[in-house]
Amino acid sequence: MHVVATAGHVDHGKSTLVRALTGTDPDRLEEERRRGLTIELGYAWTSWPGLGDLDQVAFVDVPGHERFLTTMLAGIGPVPAALLVVAADDPWMPQAAEHLAALDALGVAHGVVAVTRSDLADPGPTVARATAEVARTSLAGAPVVAVSGRTGAGLDDLRSALADMLAALPPPDPDADVRLWVDRRFTVRGAGTVVTGTLPAGTVRVGDTLADGDRLVRVRGLQALGQDTDAVSGTARVALNLTGDVDGIARQTVLTTPDAWHRTEVVDVRLRPGPGAGPPLAPQLHVGAADVAARHRPLGDPRGGIARLTLERALPLRVGDRMLLRDPGDRRIWRVDVLDPDPPRLRRRGAAERRAAQLAGADGTPRLADELARRGLAHRDRLRRIGVPVTSGDHLEAGPWVVSPALVGALTERLVPLVEEHARSHPLDPDVPLAVLADRLRLPSPDLVLPLVRPPLQVVGGRVRSPGAGLPTAVTAAVDVVRRELEAAPFAAPTADRLRELGLDDRSLGAAERAGLLWRVAPGLVLLPGAAEEAAARLALLEQPFTTSAARQDLGTSRRVVLPLLDRLDRAGLTRRLADDRREVVR
């Protein structure tokens, strides 16, 4: 399906033209028909052969009266193509200029201009004026066609121009995350709540769950072009029959794929130059089919166009979204490009100027390298929510985290001094846990520290060790004595009195174990590293199964040592304890 929004001054024949093109009256309200003007958004559709698989065309007919500009912007916001309508028997009118400015600000580059009522006046001057006006906007080069909705003159040429324009539209991604801007909500007897909107991309299916913030609803039924269907992909006009938490669903609600979008009340943007001075302090923001009050704060020099908008309610926004900012007092319009929908707080003096300098080169194109240069590190899920794809590059990826090359370099340089400082402060425990380093480097996860470790640092058992960090001299000397005694009698562990005589407490023994010099079988009980394997090898030579007493005698040790030693062998899977309290070596 293709979707085209109309635009143009009131009473220039937009609805008449849509009716001539589709055979359907888009004005659905009795008051609209009585007054002869469009008040709410109207819809009509038809089929045009020659557009391939996408041969169905839906028109969103927007009001042209100045009092209904907000409704008009809701109609054109999500639509990628436009039909600008001007009348041959009227001069160039304010709403035509205003609607064209809105299309230009939204970056709509695909459109056709229809000069209506060509049966009532010579269309030549209006064609020339419309061509000149359009040439200064994003619709530059759009065909200008003279038509008459009453006589049908020029309709075939208009259909041909529209068909060519629609065929040139880039295809939307059917797998994109859904963001549906609701423009109507009503209740159908026997069905319940129904909402309508223009789906720009993605696919909605019957049974899908959609989110409005924390509120979840389920798609119970789905229609497109008046027909029930199981699935619809954008771009399309859709009607959804919803069930679930529907009480808060209303016009301007935004239904999205759950957990796929970042909803924000604060967004940093670039304002494209508009007429006269900059926007007021409290402008109105239009995006999709929504309009919200905003607070405008220039960042840095106002002439730079970088600003922060604080919205009256959260909206799902992504980098590169195009929006409109409107002065409700004099109706001026500014184009707004979203640069960062998840900006940092401005806490210190000069933060606004620094932020403006940081965003000076941003143009609203989502680039991972640019995002990381500003953020330093980011979570993959957050990047996806704000619309920044994780592409290949020279950044670091650690689990769900992505880190800029500059931050990797800075963190790596800080790591060695931190480890060395810890070793000096904790001579008996010089190895630093990854979690401690993550906290000192202000990183959100220890997983980020591991890939930062470079020689001569090394990771041992979840701790970072510096080869230069050794045990204190006195501890080293005492441990050497214990090691010599154990080499002579491997399972005659020194007693608590002997350890105390040598000046070795639990902290010293723990440091010796981490250094790979001793093995703590139990508190206050140490043997040489490798004693477990040696014990299992010697016990394997006994008649199986063997008793604790036989193990004690074979190893030449005491019950003080053999009981905790056998327990460690059991836990290591080297021996197996039987029901009668005997053991056997696991071969």
Backbone torsions as a table, in degrees:
resi	resn	phi	psi	omega
1	MET	NA	142.7	170.8
2	HIS	-109.3	148.3	178.6
3	VAL	-126.4	129.9	-179.4
4	VAL	-125.5	133.1	175.9
5	ALA	-101.2	137.6	173.9
6	THR	-84.1	160.4	176.0
7	ALA	-154.4	154.5	179.1
8	GLY	143.6	169.4	-175.9
9	HIS	-66.4	154.8	178.5
10	VAL	-60.2	141.9	174.6
11	ASP	64.3	29.6	174.0
12	HIS	-102.5	9.5	171.5
13	GLY	92.3	24.5	179.8
14	LYS	-63.6	-51.6	-177.7
15	SER	-64.9	-39.4	177.4
16	THR	-60.8	-41.4	-179.4
17	LEU	-66.9	-42.5	177.8
18	VAL	-62.7	-39.9	178.2
19	ARG	-63.4	-38.8	178.6
20	ALA	-68.5	-34.4	-178.8
21	LEU	-77.5	-31.2	-172.2
22	THR	-114.3	-19.6	-174.4
23	GLY	79.6	8.3	-177.9
24	THR	-125.1	138.9	178.1
25	ASP	-83.4	116.7	-179.8
26	PRO	-75.0	-19.0	178.0
27	ASP	-78.0	107.7	-171.8
28	ARG	-102.0	-11.0	-179.1
29	LEU	-94.7	143.3	179.3
30	GLU	-59.5	-38.8	-179.6
31	GLU	-65.6	-35.3	179.0
32	GLU	-63.8	-43.6	-178.9
33	ARG	-68.7	-37.6	-178.7
34	ARG	-67.8	-40.1	-176.6
35	ARG	-89.7	-12.6	178.0
36	GLY	71.7	27.7	175.4
37	LEU	-145.3	156.7	-179.8
38	THR	-85.3	128.1	179.8
39	ILE	-106.9	-48.2	176.6
40	GLU	-103.4	170.6	175.5
41	LEU	-65.7	133.4	176.8
42	GLY	-113.2	158.0	-176.5
43	TYR	-137.7	141.6	174.3
44	ALA	-153.3	156.0	-177.4
45	TRP	-148.1	163.3	179.5
46	THR	-157.0	176.0	176.2
47	SER	-117.4	132.9	177.8
48	TRP	-122.0	110.9	175.3
49	PRO	-59.9	148.3	177.7
50	GLY	105.2	-5.2	178.1
51	LEU	-100.3	16.4	178.1
52	GLY	70.8	-142.7	-178.6
53	ASP	-65.6	-26.9	-178.2
54	LEU	-99.2	66.4	-174.3
55	ASP	-96.5	4.9	178.8
56	GLN	-99.6	133.6	-176.6
57	VAL	-123.6	125.2	176.3
58	ALA	-110.0	138.7	178.2
59	PHE	-110.2	132.0	171.2
60	VAL	-100.9	110.5	-176.7
61	ASP	-93.3	114.3	-174.6
62	VAL	-100.5	153.9	177.9
63	PRO	-71.3	144.7	179.8
64	GLY	-101.5	-9.4	-178.1
65	HIS	-70.7	142.8	-176.0
66	GLU	-61.6	-27.0	-179.0
67	ARG	-72.0	-15.3	-176.2
68	PHE	-112.6	30.2	-179.1
69	LEU	-61.2	-39.0	180.0
70	THR	-60.2	-42.5	177.6
71	THR	-64.8	-39.5	178.2
72	MET	-60.3	-45.7	-179.4
73	LEU	-65.3	-33.2	175.8
74	ALA	-64.7	-30.6	-179.8
75	GLY	-76.3	-38.8	-175.9
76	ILE	-89.3	-16.8	-173.8
77	GLY	-53.0	-51.3	-176.0
78	PRO	-90.3	3.3	-169.6
79	VAL	-100.2	134.4	-174.9
80	PRO	-86.7	-8.6	-175.4
81	ALA	-138.8	152.2	-174.1
82	ALA	-137.0	150.8	171.5
83	LEU	-117.6	103.8	-179.9
84	LEU	-87.7	126.2	-174.4
85	VAL	-114.1	125.7	173.9
86	VAL	-131.5	149.3	-174.8
87	ALA	-97.2	139.5	179.9
88	ALA	-70.7	-23.3	-175.7
89	ASP	-100.2	18.7	177.0
90	ASP	-134.3	154.2	173.6
91	PRO	-73.0	174.2	175.5
92	TRP	-64.8	119.9	-168.2
93	MET	-103.9	159.8	-175.1
94	PRO	-58.1	-42.6	-177.1
95	GLN	-70.5	-29.3	174.6
96	ALA	-62.7	-44.4	178.2
97	ALA	-64.6	-40.5	-178.6
98	GLU	-67.4	-42.8	178.9
99	HIS	-65.8	-40.2	178.5
100	LEU	-64.6	-39.5	177.3
101	ALA	-62.5	-38.2	178.3
102	ALA	-66.5	-43.5	177.2
103	LEU	-61.0	-41.4	179.4
104	ASP	-64.8	-43.9	-179.9
105	ALA	-63.5	-35.0	178.2
106	LEU	-78.3	-6.9	178.0
107	GLY	76.0	22.4	178.4
108	VAL	-68.4	114.9	-174.7
109	ALA	-108.0	-1.7	-178.9
110	HIS	-118.7	118.4	-178.5
111	GLY	-167.7	170.0	176.2
112	VAL	-136.3	143.0	176.5
113	VAL	-106.0	126.3	177.5
114	ALA	-109.4	121.8	174.5
115	VAL	-94.7	101.9	-173.6
116	THR	-86.7	173.3	178.9
117	ARG	57.5	34.6	178.9
118	SER	-70.1	-9.4	174.7
119	ASP	-83.0	-12.4	-177.8
120	LEU	-101.5	-17.5	-179.9
121	ALA	-157.3	159.9	177.1
122	ASP	-63.5	117.8	-176.8
123	PRO	-75.3	-10.6	-173.4
124	GLY	-53.6	-54.5	-179.4
125	PRO	-59.5	-39.7	-179.7
126	THR	-69.1	-37.8	176.5
127	VAL	-60.9	-43.4	-179.9
128	ALA	-64.9	-43.4	-179.0
129	ARG	-66.4	-44.7	-179.6
130	ALA	-62.6	-40.9	178.7
131	THR	-61.3	-42.0	-179.8
132	ALA	-67.7	-41.6	-179.2
133	GLU	-66.6	-43.5	-177.8
134	VAL	-66.9	-31.8	-176.6
135	ALA	-61.4	-20.5	-179.2
136	ARG	-92.7	9.9	-173.3
137	THR	-128.1	-176.6	178.4
138	SER	-66.6	-14.9	178.8
139	LEU	-92.2	14.8	-180.0
140	ALA	-53.1	132.9	-179.0
141	GLY	89.6	-3.2	178.8
142	ALA	-64.2	138.9	179.0
143	PRO	-66.0	144.0	178.0
144	VAL	-115.9	119.3	-171.7
145	VAL	-122.6	129.4	175.8
146	ALA	-85.2	129.7	-177.4
147	VAL	-141.4	168.8	170.3
148	SER	-136.2	116.2	177.2
149	GLY	-68.8	-23.1	-177.7
150	ARG	-80.5	-45.4	-177.1
151	THR	-93.8	-18.3	-177.2
152	GLY	87.7	-0.6	179.8
153	ALA	-63.7	133.4	176.9
154	GLY	80.5	-2.6	-177.6
155	LEU	-65.0	-38.2	178.9
156	ASP	-63.0	-41.0	177.6
157	ASP	-64.4	-37.5	179.4
158	LEU	-66.7	-44.0	177.9
159	ARG	-60.3	-41.4	179.8
160	SER	-63.2	-43.2	179.4
161	ALA	-65.2	-41.6	177.6
162	LEU	-63.9	-42.1	-179.6
163	ALA	-62.8	-42.3	177.8
164	ASP	-63.5	-41.5	179.8
165	MET	-64.7	-44.1	-178.6
166	LEU	-67.0	-35.4	179.7
167	ALA	-65.6	-23.6	-178.6
168	ALA	-88.6	-4.9	-179.8
169	LEU	-66.3	137.2	174.9
170	PRO	-66.3	137.6	-178.0
171	PRO	-69.3	133.4	176.5
172	PRO	-69.1	159.3	179.6
173	ASP	-84.3	115.0	-179.9
174	PRO	-69.6	-16.4	179.8
175	ASP	-96.5	4.8	-179.3
176	ALA	-67.1	157.2	174.6
177	ASP	-64.3	138.9	-176.7
178	VAL	-77.6	135.0	169.8
179	ARG	-141.4	100.8	-175.7
180	LEU	-108.0	117.1	178.6
181	TRP	-86.9	112.7	-176.3
182	VAL	-75.4	126.1	177.8
183	ASP	-114.4	-6.9	174.1
184	ARG	-148.1	146.4	172.8
185	ARG	-139.5	132.3	178.4
186	PHE	-153.9	173.1	-177.8
187	THR	-116.5	133.6	177.8
188	VAL	-111.7	126.6	-179.1
189	ARG	-59.5	129.4	179.8
190	GLY	87.7	-13.0	-179.6
191	ALA	-117.9	-38.9	-179.8
192	GLY	102.5	-142.8	-173.4
193	THR	-76.1	130.9	176.7
194	VAL	-128.0	135.8	174.5
195	VAL	-124.9	153.0	176.3
196	THR	-125.9	159.0	177.1
197	GLY	-178.7	173.5	175.6
198	THR	-99.6	121.6	178.5
199	LEU	-90.9	109.1	-176.1
200	PRO	-71.8	-36.1	-177.4
201	ALA	-160.0	174.7	-177.9
202	GLY	82.8	-177.0	-176.9
203	THR	-135.3	133.5	174.2
204	VAL	-110.9	133.5	-179.1
205	ARG	-125.3	152.0	173.1
206	VAL	-61.2	131.9	-177.3
207	GLY	97.5	-12.6	179.0
208	ASP	-64.9	149.8	169.7
209	THR	-101.4	130.5	177.2
210	LEU	-120.7	156.7	-174.9
211	ALA	-120.0	142.9	166.3
212	ASP	-121.6	86.9	-170.9
213	GLY	66.7	-124.5	178.8
214	ASP	-85.2	-9.7	-178.9
215	ARG	-81.6	132.5	179.4
216	LEU	-115.0	138.0	176.1
217	VAL	-131.4	158.7	178.7
218	ARG	-118.4	140.8	179.4
219	VAL	-81.8	105.8	-179.4
220	ARG	-86.3	-31.0	179.2
221	GLY	-147.9	158.2	-173.9
222	LEU	-146.0	132.3	176.3
223	GLN	-129.8	146.0	171.2
224	ALA	-139.1	128.9	-178.3
225	LEU	54.6	38.7	174.9
226	GLY	79.0	3.9	-177.4
227	GLN	-117.0	136.9	174.1
228	ASP	-65.0	142.2	179.1
229	THR	-152.0	162.0	-179.7
230	ASP	-89.6	-24.4	-177.3
231	ALA	-156.5	146.0	177.1
232	VAL	-138.5	134.9	175.7
233	SER	-110.1	148.0	179.6
234	GLY	-73.4	157.9	3.8
235	THR	-83.0	136.0	-176.9
236	ALA	-160.7	149.6	167.5
237	ARG	-87.6	127.2	-175.7
238	VAL	-131.4	153.7	170.5
239	ALA	-125.3	125.8	-176.6
240	LEU	-113.4	127.3	170.7
241	ASN	-90.4	114.9	-170.9
242	LEU	-107.5	149.7	171.5
243	THR	-135.8	163.1	-176.6
244	GLY	110.5	-141.5	-177.0
245	ASP	-84.5	76.3	-171.6
246	VAL	-98.0	-2.8	-173.3
247	ASP	-60.2	-37.0	-177.4
248	GLY	-90.8	1.0	-179.9
249	ILE	-76.2	127.7	-177.2
250	ALA	-152.3	177.5	172.3
251	ARG	-57.0	138.7	-175.9
252	GLN	80.6	-2.1	169.0
253	THR	-64.1	148.4	177.0
254	VAL	-119.1	115.1	179.7
255	LEU	-96.0	129.6	-173.8
256	THR	-133.3	163.8	168.4
257	THR	-60.3	127.5	-177.5
258	PRO	-58.6	139.3	174.8
259	ASP	60.6	23.1	-178.4
260	ALA	-112.4	-10.6	-174.4
261	TRP	-126.8	148.3	173.6
262	HIS	-93.4	116.1	177.8
263	ARG	-91.2	130.4	-171.6
264	THR	-139.9	148.2	171.7
265	GLU	-106.2	-7.3	-179.1
266	VAL	-129.6	129.5	-176.4
267	VAL	-145.2	136.0	174.9
268	ASP	-94.6	134.1	-170.5
269	VAL	-137.8	167.0	168.3
270	ARG	-113.2	126.2	176.9
271	LEU	-94.5	125.5	174.9
272	ARG	-80.4	143.9	-174.3
273	PRO	-53.2	132.5	176.1
274	GLY	-115.0	-175.0	-178.9
275	PRO	-71.9	138.5	173.6
276	GLY	69.9	-148.2	-178.8
277	ALA	-71.5	176.0	-179.5
278	GLY	-71.2	178.8	-178.0
279	PRO	-63.9	156.8	177.2
280	PRO	-73.3	175.5	179.7
281	LEU	-64.4	-33.8	-175.5
282	ALA	-126.2	74.3	178.0
283	PRO	-84.0	179.3	175.7
284	GLN	-109.4	132.6	-179.6
285	LEU	-102.5	133.5	177.3
286	HIS	-119.5	125.7	177.0
287	VAL	-148.6	132.8	-173.9
288	GLY	58.3	-130.0	176.9
289	ALA	-102.0	13.8	-176.5
290	ALA	-106.4	150.1	168.5
291	ASP	-136.5	130.8	-176.3
292	VAL	-134.3	149.5	174.0
293	ALA	-70.5	143.5	-177.2
294	ALA	-136.3	159.1	172.4
295	ARG	-112.8	126.2	-173.5
296	HIS	-102.5	125.6	177.5
297	ARG	-130.1	110.4	175.6
298	PRO	-62.8	142.3	174.7
299	LEU	-107.6	118.6	-176.5
300	GLY	74.7	-149.6	-179.8
301	ASP	-66.4	121.6	-179.3
302	PRO	-56.5	-26.6	179.9
303	ARG	-69.4	-16.7	178.1
304	GLY	-74.6	-18.1	176.2
305	GLY	81.7	-3.1	178.2
306	ILE	-83.6	129.4	-175.9
307	ALA	-146.8	161.8	172.9
308	ARG	-114.7	129.9	177.5
309	LEU	-109.8	131.4	173.6
310	THR	-110.3	119.2	-171.4
311	LEU	-95.0	152.5	-179.5
312	GLU	-71.9	-19.0	174.8
313	ARG	-150.1	155.3	-174.8
314	ALA	-73.4	141.7	177.0
315	LEU	-129.7	149.9	176.2
316	PRO	-80.9	107.2	-175.5
317	LEU	-125.0	154.4	177.7
318	ARG	-134.3	159.8	175.8
319	VAL	-57.4	131.6	179.6
320	GLY	95.7	-8.9	175.8
321	ASP	-59.8	141.3	178.1
322	ARG	-105.4	130.8	-177.3
323	MET	-135.7	174.5	176.1
324	LEU	-121.5	140.5	171.9
325	LEU	-115.8	128.0	-173.5
326	ARG	-125.1	136.6	173.2
327	ASP	-84.2	109.6	-177.7
328	PRO	-66.8	-12.5	179.9
329	GLY	-81.8	-49.9	-177.8
330	ASP	-118.6	8.1	170.1
331	ARG	68.8	18.2	174.1
332	ARG	-70.5	152.9	-174.8
333	ILE	-128.4	139.2	174.6
334	TRP	-124.3	141.2	172.0
335	ARG	-77.7	138.8	-178.6
336	VAL	-127.1	124.2	173.6
337	ASP	-107.3	127.9	179.3
338	VAL	-74.8	121.0	177.0
339	LEU	-97.9	-38.6	-178.5
340	ASP	-153.9	107.8	178.1
341	PRO	-84.2	1.4	178.9
342	ASP	-134.7	62.5	-172.0
343	PRO	-79.1	158.8	176.5
344	PRO	-75.2	158.4	174.6
345	ARG	-70.1	149.5	176.8
346	LEU	-102.0	98.2	-169.5
347	ARG	-99.7	-33.8	-169.2
348	ARG	-111.9	164.3	177.1
349	ARG	-59.6	132.9	179.9
350	GLY	85.3	-0.5	-177.2
351	ALA	-65.1	-35.8	-179.3
352	ALA	-64.9	-42.4	179.1
353	GLU	-65.8	-40.9	178.6
354	ARG	-65.0	-37.9	178.5
355	ARG	-65.7	-41.3	178.0
356	ALA	-61.2	-41.4	178.3
357	ALA	-65.0	-37.0	179.6
358	GLN	-64.6	-34.3	-177.1
359	LEU	-97.3	4.9	-173.3
360	ALA	-58.2	-37.5	-178.3
361	GLY	-91.6	-1.0	-177.8
362	ALA	-75.2	138.4	179.7
363	ASP	-122.9	10.2	-179.6
364	GLY	89.6	2.2	175.7
365	THR	-87.6	124.3	-178.4
366	PRO	-73.0	111.5	178.6
367	ARG	-127.2	130.3	-177.9
368	LEU	-62.7	-44.0	-177.8
369	ALA	-60.1	-42.1	179.2
370	ASP	-65.5	-42.4	-178.3
371	GLU	-63.4	-43.4	-179.5
372	LEU	-69.5	-33.9	177.7
373	ALA	-60.9	-33.4	179.8
374	ARG	-84.6	-37.8	-172.8
375	ARG	-94.0	-28.7	-174.0
376	GLY	87.3	-60.9	174.8
377	LEU	-142.9	155.7	-177.8
378	ALA	-153.0	153.9	177.0
379	HIS	-86.3	139.7	-178.9
380	ARG	-55.5	-40.8	-177.9
381	ASP	-64.8	-40.1	178.9
382	ARG	-67.5	-39.4	177.1
383	LEU	-60.4	-42.9	179.5
384	ARG	-63.3	-41.4	-177.3
385	ARG	-64.9	-33.1	-179.7
386	ILE	-93.9	4.3	171.7
387	GLY	87.4	25.1	178.8
388	VAL	-108.0	112.5	-179.3
389	PRO	-73.2	143.6	176.1
390	VAL	-87.6	103.5	-178.7
391	THR	-105.5	172.5	179.6
392	SER	-70.4	153.9	-179.5
393	GLY	174.9	-169.4	-177.4
394	ASP	-93.9	17.6	177.5
395	HIS	-80.2	170.2	177.4
396	LEU	-101.4	134.9	173.8
397	GLU	-117.0	123.5	179.3
398	ALA	-134.0	104.1	-175.3
399	GLY	61.1	-129.4	179.6
400	PRO	-84.3	2.2	-173.4
401	TRP	-100.8	145.9	176.8
402	VAL	-125.7	129.4	-172.4
403	VAL	-125.0	138.8	-179.6
404	SER	-70.4	151.6	177.2
405	PRO	-58.7	-37.8	-179.3
406	ALA	-63.5	-43.3	179.8
407	LEU	-68.9	-36.5	176.9
408	VAL	-58.9	-45.5	179.1
409	GLY	-61.8	-44.5	-178.9
410	ALA	-65.5	-41.8	-179.7
411	LEU	-67.6	-39.8	179.8
412	THR	-62.2	-39.8	178.5
413	GLU	-65.8	-34.0	-179.4
414	ARG	-76.6	-21.0	-171.3
415	LEU	-66.7	-47.5	-177.2
416	VAL	-59.4	-49.6	178.2
417	PRO	-59.4	-36.0	180.0
418	LEU	-65.3	-43.5	180.0
419	VAL	-65.8	-42.8	180.0
420	GLU	-65.7	-39.8	177.8
421	GLU	-63.1	-41.1	178.6
422	HIS	-63.3	-41.5	-179.3
423	ALA	-62.9	-39.2	178.7
424	ARG	-67.6	-37.3	-177.5
425	SER	-79.4	-23.8	-177.3
426	HIS	-130.6	72.9	-175.0
427	PRO	-61.6	-27.5	178.3
428	LEU	-88.5	-8.7	179.8
429	ASP	-141.1	63.2	-171.7
430	PRO	-74.9	-18.3	-178.4
431	ASP	-78.9	131.9	-174.0
432	VAL	-99.8	125.1	175.7
433	PRO	-60.4	144.9	179.3
434	LEU	-57.3	-37.7	-178.6
435	ALA	-64.4	-36.3	178.6
436	VAL	-66.5	-42.9	178.9
437	LEU	-65.2	-39.4	178.1
438	ALA	-59.7	-40.8	179.4
439	ASP	-65.8	-42.7	-177.9
440	ARG	-71.7	-28.2	177.2
441	LEU	-88.8	-0.2	-179.1
442	ARG	59.2	44.9	177.1
443	LEU	-103.9	146.6	-174.4
444	PRO	-77.1	-11.4	-175.5
445	SER	-152.2	140.7	173.9
446	PRO	-60.6	-23.4	178.9
447	ASP	-59.4	-24.7	-179.2
448	LEU	-78.1	-20.6	-178.4
449	VAL	-77.5	-40.0	-174.0
450	LEU	-51.7	-50.4	-179.0
451	PRO	-72.4	-6.7	178.1
452	LEU	-85.6	-15.7	-175.4
453	VAL	-72.7	122.9	178.9
454	ARG	-124.3	152.6	174.9
455	PRO	-55.9	142.4	12.9
456	PRO	-85.7	-0.3	176.8
457	LEU	-69.6	151.8	175.8
458	GLN	-145.9	156.4	-179.5
459	VAL	-103.7	125.3	179.0
460	VAL	-131.6	114.4	176.7
461	GLY	58.7	41.1	178.8
462	GLY	76.8	13.7	178.7
463	ARG	-128.1	150.4	179.0
464	VAL	-98.5	128.8	-176.0
465	ARG	-120.0	139.4	172.8
466	SER	-102.2	126.0	-177.7
467	PRO	-56.5	-26.7	-179.6
468	GLY	-75.9	-11.6	-177.5
469	ALA	-87.6	116.7	179.4
470	GLY	-125.0	176.5	178.4
471	LEU	-72.7	152.2	173.7
472	PRO	-55.9	151.7	-174.6
473	THR	-56.9	-43.6	-177.8
474	ALA	-64.7	-40.9	179.0
475	VAL	-66.4	-42.6	179.7
476	THR	-59.4	-42.7	180.0
477	ALA	-64.5	-41.6	-179.6
478	ALA	-67.0	-41.1	178.7
479	VAL	-64.0	-38.7	178.4
480	ASP	-60.2	-38.2	177.4
481	VAL	-62.3	-47.6	-179.6
482	VAL	-61.1	-42.3	-179.0
483	ARG	-63.8	-39.9	178.7
484	ARG	-64.9	-40.3	179.6
485	GLU	-65.5	-38.6	179.9
486	LEU	-73.6	-29.2	176.7
487	GLU	-65.9	-30.8	177.5
488	ALA	-78.0	-36.7	179.9
489	ALA	-138.9	88.2	-167.3
490	PRO	-56.9	-27.3	-175.0
491	PHE	-115.9	12.8	175.4
492	ALA	-94.0	75.7	-176.0
493	ALA	-62.0	138.7	179.3
494	PRO	-61.9	145.5	-179.8
495	THR	-75.5	169.6	177.6
496	ALA	-61.5	-38.2	178.8
497	ASP	-64.4	-40.5	-179.7
498	ARG	-65.4	-41.0	178.4
499	LEU	-64.0	-39.5	179.9
500	ARG	-67.4	-37.8	177.7
501	GLU	-61.3	-35.6	179.9
502	LEU	-82.8	-6.8	179.5
503	GLY	81.8	25.1	-178.5
504	LEU	-104.6	113.0	174.9
505	ASP	-103.0	-174.1	-177.0
506	ASP	-60.2	-39.3	-179.4
507	ARG	-64.8	-41.6	179.7
508	SER	-66.1	-41.8	179.3
509	LEU	-65.7	-38.6	176.8
510	GLY	-62.9	-40.7	177.9
511	ALA	-64.7	-39.4	178.6
512	ALA	-65.4	-37.1	178.4
513	GLU	-67.6	-43.5	179.2
514	ARG	-64.2	-27.9	177.3
515	ALA	-81.1	-2.0	178.4
516	GLY	78.7	19.4	-177.2
517	LEU	-96.0	-29.6	-179.3
518	LEU	-136.7	164.6	174.6
519	TRP	-123.7	119.1	178.7
520	ARG	-85.0	106.8	179.2
521	VAL	-72.2	-39.3	179.4
522	ALA	-157.2	169.1	178.3
523	PRO	-55.2	124.6	178.9
524	GLY	77.0	9.9	-178.1
525	LEU	-130.1	115.3	-175.8
526	VAL	-128.0	146.9	172.3
527	LEU	-133.6	-179.8	178.3
528	LEU	-77.7	149.9	171.6
529	PRO	-57.0	138.9	-177.3
530	GLY	91.6	-2.3	-178.8
531	ALA	-64.6	-32.6	-179.1
532	ALA	-63.3	-47.0	-179.1
533	GLU	-66.2	-38.7	179.2
534	GLU	-65.1	-41.6	179.3
535	ALA	-63.2	-44.3	-179.8
536	ALA	-61.9	-37.9	179.7
537	ALA	-65.7	-41.5	-180.0
538	ARG	-70.0	-39.5	-179.5
539	LEU	-69.2	-25.7	178.8
540	ALA	-65.0	-19.8	-179.6
541	LEU	-83.4	-11.7	177.1
542	LEU	-75.9	161.8	172.7
543	GLU	-67.0	129.7	-176.4
544	GLN	-97.5	141.9	-9.9
545	PRO	-74.2	166.2	-176.3
546	PHE	-123.3	159.4	179.9
547	THR	-93.6	166.8	176.2
548	THR	-61.8	-39.0	-179.5
549	SER	-63.8	-41.0	179.1
550	ALA	-64.1	-39.4	178.5
551	ALA	-63.9	-42.9	-178.8
552	ARG	-61.2	-44.0	-177.6
553	GLN	-67.7	-41.6	-176.8
554	ASP	-66.5	-36.9	-177.5
555	LEU	-85.4	-9.6	178.2
556	GLY	66.8	47.1	-176.4
557	THR	-138.0	-168.8	-176.9
558	SER	-112.2	169.1	176.6
559	ARG	-63.6	-30.3	177.1
560	ARG	-56.5	-33.6	-177.7
561	VAL	-95.8	-42.7	-169.8
562	VAL	-69.8	-33.8	-178.0
563	LEU	-65.0	-53.5	177.6
564	PRO	-66.3	-30.2	178.7
565	LEU	-65.1	-46.1	179.2
566	LEU	-64.2	-36.3	177.3
567	ASP	-61.6	-42.0	178.0
568	ARG	-66.7	-36.5	177.3
569	LEU	-64.7	-38.5	176.7
570	ASP	-61.6	-47.7	-177.3
571	ARG	-66.5	-28.3	178.3
572	ALA	-81.8	-5.6	180.0
573	GLY	78.8	15.0	178.8
574	LEU	-85.8	-29.6	175.7
575	THR	-130.8	165.5	179.7
576	ARG	-131.6	127.9	179.9
577	ARG	-87.4	131.2	-177.7
578	LEU	-96.4	172.5	-176.0
579	ALA	-64.4	-30.6	-179.0
580	ASP	-88.4	14.8	177.1
581	ASP	75.2	5.0	170.5
582	ARG	-86.2	170.5	-178.3
583	ARG	-133.1	162.0	172.1
584	GLU	-139.7	150.4	178.8
585	VAL	-78.9	133.6	178.3
586	VAL	-81.1	116.6	-175.4
587	ARG	-96.0	NA	NA
